[in-house]
């Protein structure tokens, strides 16, 4: 196969020789770079913030926050104090103790970061939620995790079914007009002490709980532990190429694992200046942020790059983006056209990275020193053993498509699926972690993504489970049955498409489609609402009554539907 190579320059010679790095990588050497290597005392928030404040970097900017014209900056010392204050509020007023699940449900703001770090200082397990979630999505996650405390804003508060959640003891509200039954964050924060004794933890103690979607069942709670920081740190160095003077911007929300592993942990473990941009996407706001804050490293996603590409090249020239030196992408296949466009407008390569909520950190990457093959996800992170395997766990030779898998044992691997051991176990064939993606590896060891093996939908970089949407759809009084698939889309990768059969007495009208779409949007989340709805008399089902999404997909793509032997045809 002929591929176009985008060559490495020696401008950023991080890990000059990939093969050497692989040969010599040793996780325990990486561990020696942490204070806990000697003390045995772990705390992610301490390693991210306090350690730098205490080691001569107190005056360095840790966080730039920008939202439209609003801008604020905090040094490591200020962030240490701000997170101490937040920790005191959570401990003294909300009664948070080590191991409690503390959820954060708010739009990106400095307070989100103060309270997330504050909760970590107490040793709580943080559950970050997308601000787009509506009541059902919020309820399912709080219920499953027995969350004790949630931190939110007045706008989002109505979506939390406080009275139906017996484990939820306290609601902390960041904003004005907080009712007496809740904790007024701003008021308590004002008077809280800026000193706090960090709770020292064990390396296997909980850190963060990210809910993510599979193709069946409710979203699952993926638990990561303190020890994950080893990989956050080293991938930040190797892959993001973080150096002392970098200003780094990851565009992801902390509701998504990229927004925590690489929007919080990796940059701060490396002591870099971290940029957070609030508000909605627009090319002007994004290019403006790079220009105004002198961003040097930028980590985003294919959908965003495609939208920027669609906005035209002229607009790029209206901004001074000369500070940029390293650009990366994650979440969906990065099209070779986008890499080409990046070369043209930024004169920089876009480095694809592959990983998952479950893996906690980078797995397959393009290091600055590697040549890039447009369309390939790159090679395994040094320290990670990857392979393409068949369904029995046998490794397949080059150029054969199969299951993308990794050998267990990397530090940032999830430690459990909350309250669902069977689900956790189902990820493994022997000691191979099986990703659910299909891929192949070429003769030079580059991995090429082919698709999901299951029905999980990736829309605009977000992972949505068809089951969760189908469950919501059938709650609508007009809906008899629903099957949901991802339909290929040039900008978003995939869009959510629903096939619906209606209950008797309902007419298949455009108004009804609109109403159903709104029902999902307001009940679950905007990104889960089907962009397309098609009414059908009857949906294809197996004899056991399971809707065959595979057949729906074949209808959509005009493909043969494959083996229909299990289909119910009466
Ligand atoms: C997809 C957390 C192609 C893949 C980061 C994976 C990708 C799923 C890439 C995980 C990539 C992620 N190329 N596909 N570079 N990166 N994916 O947990 O299907 O929300 O299994 O992402 O995203 O989704 P998650």
Boltz pocket constraint, residues with backbone or C-beta under 6 A from the ligand:
constraints:
  - pocket:
      binder: B
      contacts: [[A, 212], [A, 257], [A, 258], [A, 329], [A, 330], [A, 331], [A, 332], [A, 333], [A, 334], [A, 352], [A, 353], [A, 354], [A, 355], [A, 356], [A, 357], [A, 358], [A, 377], [A, 435], [A, 436], [A, 437], [A, 449], [A, 451], [A, 452], [A, 458], [A, 461], [A, 462], [A, 463]]
      max_distance: 6.0
